[in-house]
Amino acid sequence: MKLYRLYTEDKNREETEQAANVLFHAYTLSTAIGVWRGTKENSLCLEVFAQANELQTAWYKMKVLAAQIKTLNEQECVLLVELDARGEFV
């Protein structure tokens, strides 16, 4: 299982959620304070879990979403992270 995280500035949230809804049936959004080049900003973290049979597709979809958000928020870049994870529904 993998956990994918996308970090971006927290603006255009409604459009960000709409873009995520097209690509994923489930995800988590968290707010945070980020610092980019010494400047604080309201940040958004979008997380997606992917099972073994979804890994290639999920990574591709996250890259597509990252590119959409980068353009939408007029950012130099967004951070996309892939982590090994273990999870289950209890």
N, C-alpha and C positions, 0 to 999 in steps of 0.2 A: 504494500500500500504506500502511496505517496501523498504528501500534503503539499499543495502549491499555495504560495502566498504572493499577492500582488500589493505593493505599497505605492500609494499615489497621494497627491494633494486632495483634500476633501472639498471638492467643488464640483458642480454639475452632478450631484449625487443621483438625482432622478434619472438622468441620461445614462450614468454609469450602471445603475441597477437595471435599466431596460436592456442595455447591451449584455450584461451578465445573464439576464433571464433568457435571452435568445440562445446562449451557448450552454448554459448549465441548468439542470433541474434542481440543484441544491448548492448553496454556498453560505458562507458566514461573512458578515460585514462587521468590522470593529473600528471604532474611532480612536485616534491617538494624537499625540503631539510629536511631530517629526522635526528634524533639523536638516536643512540642505544648505551646504556652504555657509554655515554659521547663522542662518536665518530660520527661526521657528516658523512652523506652519501647521495648520490643522491637517491631519492626515487620515487616510482611510486604508484599512487593510482588508482585502478580500481573500478568503481562504476557500479552497476546494480540496476535498479528499477524492482520491482516485484509486480504484482497485486495480489489481494486476492486469486485467483484460482491458482497462481503459487508459493505461499510462501514455501511450503515444498520442491518442486522441486528446486527452486532457491537456498535455503539455502544449500541443498545437493550438488548442482553443484558448489557453491562457496567454499564449503569445499574440494571438489575434486580438484578444480583449485588451492586453497591455498596449498594443499599437493603437487601438481605437481610443482608449483613455488618454494616451499621450497626445493624440491629436485633439481630442475633445477639450482637454484641460490646458492645451498649449504649453506642454511641459517639454523640457529638454530630454527627460527620460523618466521612466517609472522602473521600480525594482521588482523583478520576478524571481522568486526563490522556490527551489524544489527540495523537499526534505523527505527522508525515509520516515515512515510513521507506522504506528500500529493503532488500530481503532476498531471498534465494534459498536453496534447498537445494543443497548442493554435495556 
